[in-house]
């Protein structure tokens, strides 16, 4: 397939795939009350695992899934991901008990891990260099809209249908997307230089899962509890073992020395920071609108729509400034932090329009910063590892999202009710976002472009152009 062959139908189909995969992260949250009173009679822990199984499988498998697509075919990985996603949804829809429901959620999460990096990698390979920033802006828009769509869809299902309807609907939708991918999406060249590295994959995946378990379950078990401290310790040990293995291996999953690039570190931190703030808001939004404002589930899902406006309009403008990531990223993340500070002032008497204004500020910040951050992560690795780069970036997104929910939930648990805890929680999250923004901007201080000087079986190294 010749390069620069991206057609609009292909772009729309690939963005639809990632939107659907991302939507299932958020949709389940609005169905928790219905699940709790369902015939499955799940315990509190089983409800938490129903929510978390998707995120842990999704984020934990992203990096090896991206490498798998690079090595054996990105279109094939995408189609396999859609099949797994549909199989998991069908399993969840027909679940006779909580254990099967949780297993189905994990299977769908594994499918999403194949879908997400494959879509971005295909877009990178098919886009002309001068159009790549705009293409990635569309992809990051789909990620953001997926969160909003999940809230809307979950709210509508929770209000008018059974929770099983959400999973039933995903099966024909995934089949339709697979058909659209088969018809519209060309195959891209496989990379013989990408390596799965079974031992490295096992070490890295197990380490990520251990860290994610600690982050997600920290509020429930207690941050100083043995299971949480043990999971963080295991994650640290496994990450160190992976690093040592990768540095010694002739064909590692990826070379940890790519993080010597301040740009890659800054883009990864910035991506995690943006989703840390965004998912803190997602976590509190439904509770505030339902518990404090008294909205029903359907209205609550629709009430988050202002978040989609900035995400839809701003990325195309941001793409024009793709060559100046420092001010774009800094301004965008600052807007997210300031929007969260503004949202921390709302209470039961705040009119919805005022709350919606703060959602617009956060939305504009997300739309401004995320395309540049996505481009920064993906272009830090050579083209044949675009899927791996996408996996790194999306792992940062999902880890930031999980951390945002965990931190917000922990702060809320220290207060008697949501009304008293929401303000302090959002203020702390906002201050953390603003503090991280300083580090991200500092990491973008070097504006000199880099170029790859070795990317075959040797280590991937970069240096300043003209050096």
C-alpha positions as CSV (number, residue, x, y, z in Angstrom):
1,X,0.0,0.0,0.0
2,X,1.5,3.3,-1.0
3,X,2.0,5.8,1.8
4,X,-0.1,9.0,2.1
5,X,-3.2,7.0,1.0
6,X,-5.6,8.0,3.9
7,X,-9.2,8.5,2.7
8,X,-12.0,10.1,4.7
9,X,-14.0,6.9,5.0
10,X,-11.0,5.2,6.5
11,X,-10.4,8.0,9.0
12,X,-14.1,8.0,10.1
13,X,-14.2,4.2,10.5
14,X,-10.9,4.1,12.5
15,X,-12.0,7.0,14.8
16,X,-15.4,5.2,15.3
17,X,-13.5,2.1,16.4
18,X,-11.5,3.9,19.1
19,X,-14.5,6.0,20.2
20,X,-16.5,2.8,20.9
21,X,-13.6,1.2,22.7
22,X,-13.0,4.2,24.9
23,X,-16.8,4.7,25.6
24,X,-16.9,1.4,27.5
25,X,-14.5,2.7,30.1
26,X,-17.1,5.3,31.3
27,X,-20.5,3.8,30.4
28,X,-20.5,1.2,33.1
29,X,-20.2,3.8,35.9
30,X,-23.7,5.0,35.3
31,X,-25.1,1.5,35.5
32,X,-23.6,0.7,39.0
33,X,-26.9,1.3,40.8
34,X,-28.8,-1.0,38.4
35,X,-26.2,-3.7,38.6
36,X,-26.2,-3.6,42.4
37,X,-29.9,-4.3,42.5
38,X,-29.9,-6.8,39.6
39,X,-30.6,-10.6,39.8
40,X,-26.9,-11.2,39.8
41,X,-26.7,-9.9,43.4
42,X,-23.1,-8.8,43.1
43,X,-21.1,-7.8,46.2
44,X,-19.5,-4.4,46.5
45,X,-16.1,-6.0,45.5
46,X,-17.7,-7.7,42.5
47,X,-19.2,-4.4,41.3
48,X,-15.8,-2.8,41.5
49,X,-14.2,-5.6,39.5
50,X,-16.9,-5.3,36.9
51,X,-15.8,-1.7,36.4
52,X,-12.1,-2.3,36.8
53,X,-11.6,-5.5,34.8
54,X,-12.0,-3.6,31.5
55,X,-9.5,-0.8,32.4
56,X,-6.9,-3.2,33.8
57,X,-7.0,-5.5,30.8
58,X,-7.1,-2.5,28.4
59,X,-4.2,-0.5,29.9
60,X,-2.1,-3.5,30.8
61,X,-2.0,-5.0,27.4
62,X,-1.7,-1.9,25.2
63,X,2.1,-1.9,24.7
64,X,2.4,-5.6,23.7
65,X,-0.8,-5.2,21.6
66,X,0.7,-2.3,19.7
67,X,3.9,-4.3,19.1
68,X,1.8,-7.2,17.9
69,X,0.1,-5.1,15.3
70,X,3.4,-3.6,14.1
71,X,4.9,-7.1,13.7
72,X,2.0,-9.2,12.3
73,X,-0.3,-6.6,10.7
74,X,-2.2,-3.7,12.0
75,X,-5.4,-4.3,10.1
76,X,-5.5,-7.9,11.3
77,X,-4.9,-6.8,14.9
78,X,-7.7,-4.3,14.6
79,X,-10.1,-6.9,13.3
80,X,-9.0,-9.4,16.0
81,X,-9.6,-6.7,18.6
82,X,-13.1,-6.0,17.4
83,X,-13.8,-9.8,17.5
84,X,-12.6,-10.0,21.1
85,X,-14.5,-6.9,22.1
86,X,-17.7,-8.3,20.7
87,X,-17.1,-11.7,22.3
88,X,-16.5,-10.0,25.7
89,X,-19.7,-8.0,25.3
90,X,-21.7,-11.1,24.4
91,X,-20.3,-12.9,27.5
92,X,-21.2,-9.9,29.7
93,X,-24.7,-9.6,28.3
94,X,-25.5,-13.3,28.9
95,X,-23.6,-13.5,32.2
96,X,-25.4,-15.8,34.8
97,X,-23.3,-14.6,37.7
98,X,-20.8,-11.8,38.5
99,X,-17.7,-13.9,37.8
100,X,-18.8,-14.4,34.1
101,X,-19.7,-10.7,33.8
102,X,-16.2,-9.7,35.1
103,X,-14.5,-12.2,32.7
104,X,-16.5,-10.7,29.8
105,X,-15.4,-7.2,30.8
106,X,-11.8,-8.3,30.8
107,X,-12.1,-10.0,27.4
108,X,-13.6,-6.8,26.0
109,X,-10.8,-4.8,27.5
110,X,-8.2,-7.1,25.8
111,X,-10.0,-6.4,22.5
112,X,-9.8,-2.6,23.2
113,X,-6.1,-3.0,23.8
114,X,-5.7,-4.3,20.2
115,X,-8.1,-1.8,18.7
116,X,-6.6,1.4,20.0
117,X,-2.9,1.3,19.0
118,X,-3.8,-0.4,15.7
119,X,-6.1,2.5,14.7
120,X,-3.5,5.2,15.4
121,X,-0.7,3.2,13.8
122,X,-2.7,2.8,10.6
123,X,-3.5,6.5,10.5
124,X,0.2,7.4,11.0
125,X,1.3,5.2,8.1
126,X,-1.4,6.4,5.7
127,X,-1.2,10.2,6.5
128,X,1.0,12.5,4.6
129,X,3.5,14.2,6.9
130,X,1.9,17.6,6.4
131,X,-1.5,16.3,7.3
132,X,-0.5,14.0,10.2
133,X,-1.2,16.6,12.9
134,X,-4.7,17.1,11.7
135,X,-5.3,13.3,11.5
136,X,-4.1,12.8,15.0
137,X,-6.3,15.6,16.1
138,X,-9.3,13.7,14.8
139,X,-8.1,10.5,16.6
140,X,-7.7,12.3,19.9
141,X,-11.1,13.9,19.4
142,X,-12.5,10.4,19.1
143,X,-10.8,9.4,22.4
144,X,-12.3,12.4,24.2
145,X,-15.8,11.9,22.6
146,X,-15.6,8.3,23.6
147,X,-15.7,9.3,27.3
148,X,-18.6,11.6,26.8
149,X,-20.5,9.0,24.6
150,X,-20.0,6.5,27.4
151,X,-21.6,8.8,29.9
152,X,-24.5,9.6,27.6
153,X,-25.0,5.9,26.6
154,X,-24.7,4.6,30.1
155,X,-27.1,7.2,31.4
156,X,-29.8,6.4,28.7
157,X,-29.5,2.7,29.2
158,X,-29.6,3.1,33.0
159,X,-32.7,5.2,32.7
160,X,-34.8,3.3,30.1
161,X,-33.3,-0.2,29.6
162,X,-31.6,-3.1,31.4
163,X,-27.9,-3.0,32.0
164,X,-27.6,-6.1,29.7
165,X,-28.8,-3.9,26.8
166,X,-25.6,-1.9,26.8
167,X,-23.5,-5.1,26.2
168,X,-26.0,-6.5,23.7
169,X,-25.8,-3.4,21.6
170,X,-22.0,-3.6,21.4
171,X,-22.1,-7.0,19.6
172,X,-23.7,-5.8,16.3
173,X,-22.0,-2.5,16.6
174,X,-18.6,-4.2,16.7
175,X,-19.6,-6.5,13.8
176,X,-20.6,-3.4,11.8
177,X,-17.3,-1.7,12.5
178,X,-15.4,-4.9,11.5
179,X,-17.2,-4.9,8.2
180,X,-16.5,-1.2,7.7
181,X,-12.8,-1.8,8.5
182,X,-12.6,-4.7,6.0
183,X,-14.1,-2.6,3.2
184,X,-12.4,0.8,3.8
185,X,-9.1,0.2,5.5
186,X,-6.0,-0.9,3.5
187,X,-3.3,-3.0,4.9
188,X,-0.1,-1.3,5.9
189,X,3.4,-2.8,5.6
190,X,4.4,-5.0,8.5
191,X,7.6,-4.3,10.4
192,X,10.1,-7.1,10.5
193,X,12.1,-5.0,13.0
194,X,9.3,-5.0,15.7
195,X,9.7,-7.7,18.3
196,X,7.2,-9.2,20.7
197,X,9.9,-10.4,23.2
198,X,7.8,-12.9,25.1
199,X,9.7,-12.6,28.4
200,X,9.8,-8.8,28.2
201,X,6.1,-8.7,27.3
202,X,5.3,-10.9,30.3
203,X,7.4,-8.8,32.7
204,X,6.1,-5.4,31.4
205,X,2.4,-6.5,31.3
206,X,2.5,-8.1,34.8
207,X,4.2,-4.9,36.1
208,X,1.6,-2.6,34.6
209,X,-1.3,-4.8,35.9
210,X,0.2,-4.8,39.4
211,X,0.6,-1.0,39.4
212,X,-2.9,-0.5,38.0
213,X,-4.4,-2.8,40.6
214,X,-2.8,-0.8,43.3
215,X,-4.0,2.5,41.8
216,X,-7.6,1.3,41.2
217,X,-8.1,-0.6,44.4
218,X,-6.1,1.7,46.7
219,X,-9.2,3.6,47.9
220,X,-11.1,0.4,48.7
221,X,-8.3,-1.5,50.5
222,X,-6.5,1.5,51.9
223,X,-3.2,2.9,50.5
224,X,-1.2,1.5,53.4
225,X,-2.8,-2.0,53.3
226,X,-0.7,-5.1,52.5
227,X,-2.4,-5.9,49.2
228,X,-1.8,-2.4,47.8
229,X,1.7,-2.0,49.1
230,X,2.4,-5.5,47.8
231,X,1.0,-4.7,44.3
232,X,3.1,-1.5,44.1
233,X,6.2,-3.3,45.2
234,X,5.5,-6.1,42.7
235,X,5.0,-3.5,39.9
236,X,8.3,-1.8,40.8
237,X,10.2,-5.1,40.9
238,X,8.7,-6.3,37.6
239,X,9.5,-3.0,35.9
240,X,13.1,-3.1,37.0
241,X,13.3,-6.7,35.8
242,X,11.9,-5.6,32.4
243,X,14.3,-2.7,32.1
244,X,17.3,-5.0,32.9
245,X,16.1,-7.6,30.4
246,X,15.4,-5.0,27.7
247,X,18.8,-3.4,28.0
248,X,20.5,-6.8,27.7
249,X,18.2,-8.2,24.9
250,X,19.2,-8.1,21.3
251,X,15.5,-7.8,20.3
252,X,13.6,-6.2,23.1
253,X,9.9,-5.2,23.1
254,X,11.2,-1.6,23.2
255,X,14.4,0.0,24.4
256,X,13.8,1.8,27.7
257,X,16.5,4.3,26.7
258,X,14.0,6.0,24.4
259,X,12.9,7.7,27.7
260,X,16.2,9.6,27.7
261,X,14.3,12.0,25.4
262,X,12.9,14.8,27.4
263,X,10.2,15.3,24.8
264,X,9.0,11.7,25.1
265,X,9.0,12.0,28.9
266,X,7.1,15.3,28.8
267,X,4.5,14.1,26.3
268,X,3.9,10.9,28.3
269,X,3.5,12.9,31.5
270,X,1.3,15.5,29.8
271,X,-1.0,12.8,28.4
272,X,-1.4,11.2,31.8
273,X,-1.9,14.6,33.4
274,X,-4.7,15.6,31.1
275,X,-6.6,12.3,31.6
276,X,-5.9,12.5,35.3
277,X,-7.9,15.7,35.4
278,X,-10.5,14.7,32.9
279,X,-11.5,11.4,34.6
280,X,-11.5,13.0,38.0
281,X,-14.3,15.1,36.5
282,X,-16.0,12.1,34.9
283,X,-16.0,10.4,38.3
284,X,-17.6,13.3,40.1
285,X,-19.9,14.5,37.3
286,X,-22.6,11.8,37.6
287,X,-22.5,11.9,41.4
288,X,-22.8,15.7,41.5
289,X,-25.6,15.9,39.0
290,X,-27.6,13.0,40.4
291,X,-26.8,13.2,44.1
292,X,-26.6,17.0,44.5
293,X,-28.6,18.4,41.7
294,X,-31.2,15.6,41.6
295,X,-31.0,14.9,37.8
296,X,-32.0,11.4,36.6
297,X,-29.6,9.1,34.8
298,X,-30.5,10.1,31.3
299,X,-30.3,13.8,31.9
300,X,-27.0,13.3,33.8
301,X,-25.5,11.6,30.7
302,X,-26.6,14.4,28.4
303,X,-25.6,17.1,30.8
304,X,-21.9,16.4,30.2
305,X,-22.3,17.3,26.5
306,X,-20.5,20.7,26.9
307,X,-17.3,18.7,27.3
308,X,-17.6,17.6,23.7
309,X,-17.8,21.2,22.3
310,X,-14.2,22.2,22.9
311,X,-13.0,18.7,22.0
312,X,-14.7,18.9,18.7
313,X,-13.8,22.5,17.7
314,X,-10.3,23.2,19.2
315,X,-8.2,20.2,17.9
316,X,-8.4,21.4,14.3
317,X,-7.2,24.8,15.4
318,X,-4.5,23.2,17.6
319,X,-3.2,21.2,14.6
320,X,-2.2,24.5,12.9
321,X,0.3,25.1,15.7
322,X,1.7,21.5,15.8
323,X,5.2,22.8,15.2
324,X,5.0,24.7,18.5
325,X,4.1,22.1,21.1
326,X,5.4,24.0,24.2
327,X,2.8,26.9,24.2
328,X,0.0,24.7,22.9
329,X,0.5,21.9,25.5
330,X,1.2,24.4,28.3
331,X,-1.9,26.5,27.6
332,X,-4.2,23.4,27.2
333,X,-3.1,21.7,30.4
334,X,-3.4,25.0,32.3
335,X,-7.0,25.4,31.0
336,X,-7.8,22.0,32.4
337,X,-6.4,22.9,35.8
338,X,-8.2,26.2,35.9
339,X,-11.4,24.6,34.7
340,X,-11.2,22.1,37.6
341,X,-10.5,24.9,40.0
342,X,-13.7,26.7,38.8
343,X,-15.7,23.5,39.0
344,X,-14.6,23.0,42.6
345,X,-16.7,26.1,43.5
346,X,-20.1,24.6,42.5
347,X,-22.7,23.4,45.0
348,X,-26.4,22.5,45.1
349,X,-27.4,26.2,44.4
350,X,-25.1,26.6,41.4
351,X,-27.1,27.0,38.1
352,X,-26.3,24.4,35.5
353,X,-25.1,27.0,33.0
354,X,-22.4,28.1,35.4
355,X,-21.2,24.5,35.8
356,X,-21.4,24.0,32.0
357,X,-19.1,27.0,31.5
358,X,-16.3,25.2,33.5
359,X,-16.9,22.1,31.5
360,X,-16.3,24.2,28.4
361,X,-13.0,25.5,29.8
362,X,-11.8,21.9,30.5
363,X,-13.0,20.8,27.1
364,X,-11.0,23.5,25.3
365,X,-7.9,22.6,27.3
366,X,-8.2,18.9,26.4
367,X,-8.8,19.7,22.7
368,X,-5.8,22.0,22.6
369,X,-3.3,19.9,24.4
370,X,-4.0,16.3,23.5
371,X,-3.3,16.3,19.7
372,X,0.2,17.8,20.3
373,X,0.9,15.3,23.1
374,X,-0.2,12.3,21.0
375,X,2.0,13.5,18.2
376,X,4.9,13.9,20.6
377,X,4.6,10.3,21.9
378,X,4.1,8.7,18.5
379,X,6.8,10.5,16.6
380,X,9.4,9.8,19.4
381,X,9.7,6.3,18.0
382,X,10.6,5.3,14.4
383,X,7.7,4.8,12.0
384,X,7.9,1.0,12.1
385,X,7.0,1.2,15.8
386,X,4.0,3.5,15.5
387,X,1.8,0.9,17.1
388,X,4.1,0.6,20.1
389,X,4.2,4.4,20.4
390,X,0.4,4.5,20.4
391,X,0.4,1.8,23.1
392,X,2.8,3.9,25.2
393,X,0.6,7.0,24.8
394,X,-2.7,5.2,25.5
395,X,-1.2,3.4,28.5
396,X,-0.3,6.9,29.9
397,X,-3.9,7.9,29.2
398,X,-5.5,5.0,31.0
399,X,-3.0,5.1,33.9
400,X,-3.7,8.8,34.4
401,X,-7.5,8.2,34.2
402,X,-7.3,5.4,36.8
403,X,-5.1,7.5,39.1
404,X,-7.5,10.5,38.8
405,X,-10.5,8.3,39.8
406,X,-8.4,6.8,42.7
407,X,-7.2,10.1,44.1
408,X,-10.6,11.7,43.8
409,X,-12.3,8.7,45.5
410,X,-9.8,8.7,48.3
411,X,-10.3,12.4,49.0
412,X,-14.1,12.0,48.9
413,X,-13.9,9.1,51.4
414,X,-12.4,11.5,54.0
415,X,-15.6,13.7,53.9
416,X,-19.0,13.0,55.2
417,X,-20.8,13.5,51.9
418,X,-20.2,14.4,48.3
419,X,-21.3,18.0,48.8
420,X,-18.6,18.7,51.3
421,X,-15.9,16.6,49.5
422,X,-16.3,17.5,45.9
423,X,-14.7,21.0,46.2
424,X,-11.6,19.9,48.1
425,X,-11.2,16.9,45.7
426,X,-11.3,19.0,42.6
427,X,-9.0,21.7,44.1
428,X,-6.4,19.1,44.9
429,X,-6.7,17.5,41.5
430,X,-6.5,20.9,39.8
431,X,-3.3,21.9,41.8
432,X,-1.7,18.6,40.8
433,X,-2.5,19.2,37.2
434,X,-1.1,22.7,37.3
435,X,2.1,21.4,39.1
436,X,2.6,18.7,36.5
437,X,2.0,21.2,33.7
438,X,5.2,23.1,34.9
439,X,7.2,19.8,34.4
440,X,5.6,19.1,31.1
441,X,6.4,22.6,29.7
442,X,10.0,22.3,31.0
443,X,10.3,19.0,29.2
444,X,9.4,20.7,25.9
445,X,12.1,23.4,26.3
446,X,14.3,21.9,23.5
447,X,12.7,23.0,20.3
448,X,15.4,21.6,18.0
449,X,13.9,18.8,15.9
450,X,15.2,15.3,16.3
451,X,15.8,12.6,13.8
452,X,16.3,8.9,14.1
453,X,19.8,7.7,13.4
454,X,19.5,4.0,14.3
455,X,16.3,2.0,14.4
456,X,17.0,-1.5,13.0
457,X,18.2,-4.2,15.3
458,X,20.3,-1.6,17.0
459,X,19.1,0.6,19.7
460,X,16.8,3.5,18.6
461,X,18.8,6.7,19.1
462,X,18.1,10.3,18.2
463,X,20.1,13.4,18.1
464,X,19.6,17.0,17.1
465,X,19.4,17.7,13.4
466,X,22.7,19.0,12.1
467,X,24.6,17.5,15.0
